[in-house]
Amino acid sequence: MDPGPLPLPQLQCLGLVVADMARALAFYRRLGLVFPPGADGETHTQAALPGGLRLLVDTHEEMRSFDASFRPGSGGHRLALSFSCGDPAGVERVYADLLAHGGTGHLPPWDASWGQRYATVHDPDGSAVDLFAPLRAQA
């Protein structure tokens, strides 16, 4: 018997897996994310994102609690969180701030061919965080 069409899945969460919760949350707080009180000592937490999405953050320990085969990723990134910084100067300021607070520079700010000031920082666990802003004011 045909159960009918599949329901259309809806993206509601993005997940990060981190080695050190407190270090990761300190980094993402620099980007304006708000986590519940006491989250630094937890193995799982989340932050509300614009548009109703949520960012879930789990430690390696939490992942292993339900998936004994879990191994942290290595090599290049597969997913990047991208943050608008308002204007080109904002990209510069946020990039410098993240480097001063646990980030590692990957691609310093540059004027991209697609019309944005762009940069990439790696968070303390090596996940890519892209920063961008339009090069010219939007009409």
Backbone as JSON, one array per atom type, in Angstrom:
{
  "sequence": "MDPGPLPLPQLQCLGLVVADMARALAFYRRLGLVFPPGADGETHTQAALPGGLRLLVDTHEEMRSFDASFRPGSGGHRLALSFSCGDPAGVERVYADLLAHGGTGHLPPWDASWGQRYATVHDPDGSAVDLFAPLRAQA",
  "N": [[0.83, -1.18, 0.0], [0.61, 2.15, -0.91], [1.96, 4.74, 0.96], [1.55, 7.37, 0.36], [2.56, 10.76, -0.57], [5.82, 11.87, 0.44], [6.42, 13.86, 3.38], [7.37, 17.31, 3.13], [10.53, 18.03, 4.12], [11.79, 20.47, 6.44], [14.32, 22.81, 6.9], [15.53, 23.47, 10.05], [17.53, 23.6, 11.92], [21.05, 24.07, 12.42], [24.02, 22.32, 12.97], [26.88, 22.21, 15.08], [29.88, 20.56, 16.0], [32.0, 20.45, 18.71], [35.19, 20.64, 20.39], [35.68, 21.9, 22.84], [33.37, 23.29, 24.77], [33.06, 25.8, 26.2], [35.09, 27.39, 25.07], [34.29, 27.41, 22.36], [31.74, 28.66, 22.55], [32.44, 31.17, 23.55], [33.76, 32.21, 21.33], [31.63, 32.28, 19.38], [29.86, 33.99, 20.63], [31.06, 36.41, 20.14], [30.1, 36.96, 17.68], [27.57, 37.7, 18.12], [25.76, 35.73, 18.9], [23.5, 34.26, 21.22], [23.57, 32.31, 24.06], [22.1, 30.01, 26.43], [22.19, 30.73, 30.0], [24.85, 29.25, 31.81], [25.55, 27.49, 29.82], [28.16, 27.08, 29.01], [29.27, 24.98, 30.48], [27.93, 22.74, 29.65], [27.17, 19.8, 27.61], [25.64, 19.97, 25.4], [24.02, 22.58, 23.68], [22.1, 25.42, 22.5], [21.41, 28.13, 20.21], [19.21, 30.72, 19.27], [18.59, 31.69, 15.92], [18.3, 34.27, 13.39], [15.2, 34.34, 11.59], [14.09, 32.06, 12.59], [15.67, 29.77, 12.64], [17.89, 27.49, 14.4], [21.04, 27.22, 16.05], [22.72, 24.44, 16.88], [24.9, 23.17, 19.29], [27.23, 20.77, 20.05], [29.35, 18.78, 22.11], [32.29, 16.71, 21.56], [32.15, 14.65, 23.39], [29.35, 14.5, 23.89], [28.44, 13.68, 21.36], [29.61, 11.14, 21.2], [28.13, 9.91, 23.15], [25.81, 8.92, 22.05], [26.6, 7.89, 19.66], [28.84, 5.72, 19.18], [30.75, 5.4, 17.22], [31.59, 7.89, 16.49], [33.92, 10.21, 15.2], [35.98, 13.04, 15.29], [35.94, 15.39, 12.58], [38.36, 15.95, 9.96], [40.67, 17.77, 7.91], [39.55, 19.66, 5.03], [36.8, 22.03, 5.22], [33.26, 21.31, 5.29], [30.98, 22.66, 5.61], [30.03, 26.0, 6.06], [29.44, 28.69, 8.25], [27.93, 31.72, 7.56], [28.22, 35.19, 7.91], [26.73, 38.32, 7.65], [28.22, 41.48, 7.61], [27.46, 44.07, 7.34], [28.91, 46.39, 6.12], [31.91, 46.98, 4.09], [33.95, 47.85, 5.87], [33.03, 46.77, 8.22], [33.48, 44.04, 7.81], [36.27, 43.98, 7.97], [36.63, 44.82, 10.68], [35.25, 42.85, 12.18], [36.61, 40.54, 11.39], [39.23, 41.05, 12.43], [38.58, 41.16, 15.15], [37.66, 38.54, 15.68], [40.0, 37.1, 15.21], [41.5, 37.98, 17.34], [40.2, 36.74, 19.38], [40.34, 33.89, 19.53], [39.93, 32.85, 16.97], [41.25, 31.65, 13.81], [42.92, 33.02, 11.14], [41.98, 32.4, 7.82], [41.29, 33.15, 5.12], [42.15, 36.28, 4.5], [40.42, 39.48, 4.54], [39.13, 40.41, 1.34], [38.33, 41.86, -1.87], [35.84, 40.41, -3.47], [35.07, 38.88, -6.65], [32.36, 38.71, -7.05], [31.2, 40.93, -6.0], [31.38, 41.49, -3.26], [32.9, 42.31, -0.1], [34.91, 40.02, 1.44], [35.78, 37.4, 3.71], [37.39, 34.69, 5.48], [37.36, 33.0, 8.51], [38.62, 30.55, 10.73], [36.94, 28.82, 13.27], [37.6, 27.97, 16.78], [37.59, 25.17, 16.56], [38.18, 24.66, 13.96], [36.14, 24.98, 12.11], [34.71, 26.65, 9.32], [34.04, 30.13, 9.16], [32.45, 32.47, 7.4], [32.69, 35.86, 6.45], [31.0, 38.69, 5.26], [30.11, 41.49, 3.11], [28.33, 43.85, 1.07], [30.14, 45.43, -1.58], [29.38, 47.87, -2.56], [26.85, 50.27, -1.77], [23.56, 49.03, -1.5], [21.02, 49.57, -3.9]],
  "CA": [[0.0, 0.0, 0.0], [1.37, 3.4, -1.03], [1.64, 5.64, 2.08], [1.35, 8.73, -0.11], [3.79, 11.54, -0.76], [6.64, 12.18, 1.62], [6.3, 15.25, 3.83], [8.5, 18.14, 2.73], [11.34, 18.39, 5.28], [12.1, 21.89, 6.58], [15.54, 23.08, 7.64], [15.27, 24.21, 11.26], [18.71, 23.67, 12.78], [22.4, 23.79, 11.94], [24.75, 21.76, 14.1], [28.34, 22.24, 15.17], [30.46, 19.68, 17.0], [33.16, 21.18, 19.2], [36.0, 19.96, 21.4], [35.61, 22.63, 24.12], [32.15, 24.09, 24.71], [33.26, 27.18, 26.65], [35.91, 28.08, 24.07], [33.47, 27.62, 21.17], [30.69, 29.65, 22.82], [33.08, 32.49, 23.65], [33.99, 32.64, 19.95], [30.38, 32.6, 18.7], [29.28, 35.18, 21.27], [31.65, 37.56, 19.45], [29.28, 37.15, 16.49], [26.25, 38.1, 18.56], [24.88, 34.63, 19.27], [23.18, 34.23, 22.64], [23.37, 30.96, 24.57], [21.51, 30.04, 27.76], [23.11, 30.79, 31.14], [25.42, 27.96, 32.2], [25.79, 26.62, 28.66], [29.6, 26.79, 28.86], [29.58, 23.72, 31.13], [27.07, 21.67, 29.13], [27.66, 19.06, 26.43], [24.76, 20.36, 24.31], [23.29, 23.83, 23.86], [21.64, 25.98, 21.23], [21.14, 29.57, 20.13], [18.24, 31.09, 18.24], [19.13, 32.45, 14.79], [17.24, 34.99, 12.67], [14.37, 33.55, 10.69], [13.58, 30.87, 13.26], [16.63, 28.66, 12.7], [18.66, 27.35, 15.64], [22.37, 26.65, 15.96], [22.94, 23.44, 17.92], [26.33, 22.97, 19.56], [27.46, 19.55, 20.83], [30.75, 18.42, 22.31], [32.67, 15.37, 21.12], [31.61, 13.74, 24.41], [27.92, 14.34, 23.65], [28.27, 12.88, 20.14], [29.95, 9.75, 21.51], [27.13, 9.33, 24.07], [24.8, 8.19, 21.28], [27.22, 7.35, 18.44], [30.17, 5.26, 19.6], [31.68, 5.45, 16.1], [31.91, 9.28, 16.17], [35.3, 10.68, 15.15], [35.99, 14.43, 14.8], [36.36, 15.56, 11.2], [39.68, 16.52, 9.7], [40.79, 18.22, 6.53], [38.79, 20.83, 4.63], [35.45, 22.15, 5.79], [32.14, 20.9, 4.44], [29.89, 23.59, 5.88], [30.51, 27.26, 6.63], [28.45, 29.65, 8.7], [28.24, 32.99, 6.9], [27.67, 36.32, 8.64], [26.77, 39.64, 7.03], [28.87, 42.45, 8.5], [26.93, 45.4, 7.06], [29.67, 47.12, 5.11], [33.27, 46.45, 3.99], [34.72, 48.13, 7.1], [32.56, 45.81, 9.2], [34.2, 42.78, 7.57], [37.61, 44.18, 8.53], [36.57, 44.89, 12.14], [34.85, 41.54, 12.73], [37.73, 39.62, 11.13], [40.28, 41.33, 13.42], [38.07, 40.81, 16.48], [37.64, 37.09, 15.82], [41.39, 36.64, 15.33], [41.94, 38.32, 18.7], [39.42, 35.99, 20.36], [40.35, 32.44, 19.33], [39.82, 32.45, 15.58], [42.46, 31.55, 13.0], [42.69, 33.55, 9.8], [42.14, 31.48, 6.69], [41.35, 34.03, 3.96], [41.96, 37.65, 4.97], [39.44, 40.22, 3.73], [39.45, 40.77, -0.04], [37.19, 42.26, -2.69], [35.5, 39.26, -4.3], [34.56, 39.2, -7.98], [30.89, 38.72, -7.03], [30.71, 42.21, -5.48], [31.36, 41.55, -1.8], [34.11, 42.21, 0.71], [34.74, 38.66, 1.94], [36.88, 36.85, 4.51], [37.07, 33.44, 6.17], [38.06, 32.72, 9.76], [38.28, 29.25, 11.29], [36.64, 28.89, 14.7], [38.59, 27.2, 17.52], [37.59, 23.77, 16.16], [38.51, 24.55, 12.56], [35.0, 25.2, 11.21], [34.81, 27.92, 8.58], [33.09, 31.21, 9.39], [32.62, 33.46, 6.35], [32.23, 37.23, 6.75], [30.8, 39.36, 3.98], [29.32, 42.72, 3.0], [28.38, 44.35, -0.3], [31.17, 46.45, -1.82], [28.69, 49.15, -2.82], [25.54, 50.37, -1.13], [22.47, 48.45, -2.27], [20.07, 50.58, -4.35]],
  "C": [[0.88, 1.25, 0.0], [0.98, 4.35, 0.11], [1.42, 7.09, 1.64], [2.66, 9.49, -0.21], [4.52, 11.77, 0.56], [6.38, 13.61, 2.07], [7.54, 16.03, 3.39], [9.3, 18.54, 3.97], [11.65, 19.89, 5.26], [13.36, 22.05, 7.41], [15.21, 23.94, 8.85], [16.5, 24.42, 12.12], [19.98, 23.45, 11.97], [23.17, 23.3, 13.15], [26.24, 21.89, 13.97], [28.77, 21.23, 16.23], [31.79, 20.29, 17.39], [33.91, 20.36, 20.25], [35.81, 20.58, 22.77], [34.44, 23.6, 24.05], [32.41, 25.55, 25.09], [34.05, 27.98, 25.63], [35.09, 28.38, 22.82], [32.42, 28.7, 21.41], [31.27, 31.04, 22.96], [33.32, 33.05, 22.26], [32.68, 33.09, 19.3], [29.62, 33.75, 19.37], [29.83, 36.45, 20.63], [30.86, 37.91, 18.2], [27.82, 37.45, 16.85], [25.3, 36.97, 18.93], [24.71, 34.59, 20.79], [22.86, 32.8, 23.04], [22.81, 31.04, 25.98], [22.57, 30.17, 28.86], [23.59, 29.38, 31.51], [25.78, 27.05, 31.05], [27.26, 26.24, 28.51], [29.99, 25.44, 29.46], [28.75, 22.54, 30.66], [27.74, 20.93, 27.97], [26.8, 19.32, 25.21], [24.11, 21.69, 24.66], [22.82, 24.31, 22.5], [21.42, 27.47, 21.36], [20.13, 29.8, 19.02], [18.94, 31.93, 17.18], [17.99, 33.22, 14.13], [16.47, 34.05, 11.76], [13.86, 32.25, 11.3], [14.51, 29.67, 13.28], [17.29, 28.64, 14.08], [20.03, 26.77, 15.31], [22.54, 25.72, 17.15], [24.44, 23.23, 18.07], [26.46, 21.76, 20.49], [28.95, 19.3, 20.96], [31.02, 17.03, 21.73], [32.09, 14.33, 22.09], [30.12, 13.47, 24.18], [27.69, 13.46, 22.43], [28.54, 11.41, 20.43], [28.91, 9.09, 22.42], [26.04, 8.58, 23.31], [25.34, 7.6, 19.99], [28.65, 6.96, 18.76], [31.2, 5.34, 18.47], [32.1, 6.89, 15.75], [33.41, 9.53, 16.23], [35.27, 12.11, 14.64], [36.5, 14.48, 13.37], [37.77, 16.12, 11.11], [39.73, 16.92, 8.22], [39.93, 19.44, 6.27], [37.38, 20.84, 5.2], [34.4, 21.72, 4.77], [30.97, 21.84, 4.58], [30.51, 24.85, 6.48], [29.3, 28.06, 7.11], [28.86, 30.99, 8.13], [27.5, 34.12, 7.59], [27.83, 37.61, 7.84], [27.32, 40.63, 8.05], [28.48, 43.88, 8.16], [27.62, 46.14, 5.94], [31.11, 46.6, 5.1], [34.11, 46.69, 5.25], [34.3, 47.17, 8.21], [33.24, 44.46, 9.05], [35.58, 42.87, 8.2], [37.59, 44.11, 10.06], [36.23, 43.53, 12.75], [35.97, 40.52, 12.54], [38.81, 39.81, 12.19], [39.83, 40.91, 14.82], [38.09, 39.29, 16.68], [39.04, 36.52, 15.93], [41.92, 36.89, 16.74], [41.24, 37.48, 19.76], [39.27, 34.51, 19.98], [40.21, 31.96, 17.91], [41.19, 32.38, 14.91], [42.13, 32.07, 11.61], [42.91, 32.49, 8.75], [42.26, 32.28, 5.4], [41.11, 35.45, 4.46], [41.01, 38.41, 4.06], [39.98, 40.6, 2.34], [38.17, 41.18, -0.74], [36.92, 41.14, -3.69], [34.88, 39.7, -5.62], [33.04, 39.27, -8.02], [30.33, 39.94, -6.3], [30.61, 42.31, -3.97], [32.78, 41.65, -1.25], [33.92, 40.9, 1.46], [35.96, 38.24, 2.73], [36.43, 35.54, 5.12], [37.99, 33.28, 7.37], [37.68, 31.29, 10.15], [38.02, 29.44, 12.78], [37.65, 28.02, 15.45], [38.64, 25.71, 17.18], [37.86, 23.57, 14.68], [37.35, 24.7, 11.59], [35.1, 26.58, 10.58], [33.68, 28.87, 8.96], [33.4, 32.27, 8.34], [32.01, 34.77, 6.79], [32.09, 37.95, 5.42], [30.0, 40.64, 4.13], [29.38, 43.17, 1.55], [29.48, 45.42, -0.42], [30.57, 47.83, -2.01], [27.34, 49.12, -2.14], [24.48, 49.79, -2.06], [21.47, 49.53, -2.65], [18.67, 50.25, -3.94]]
}
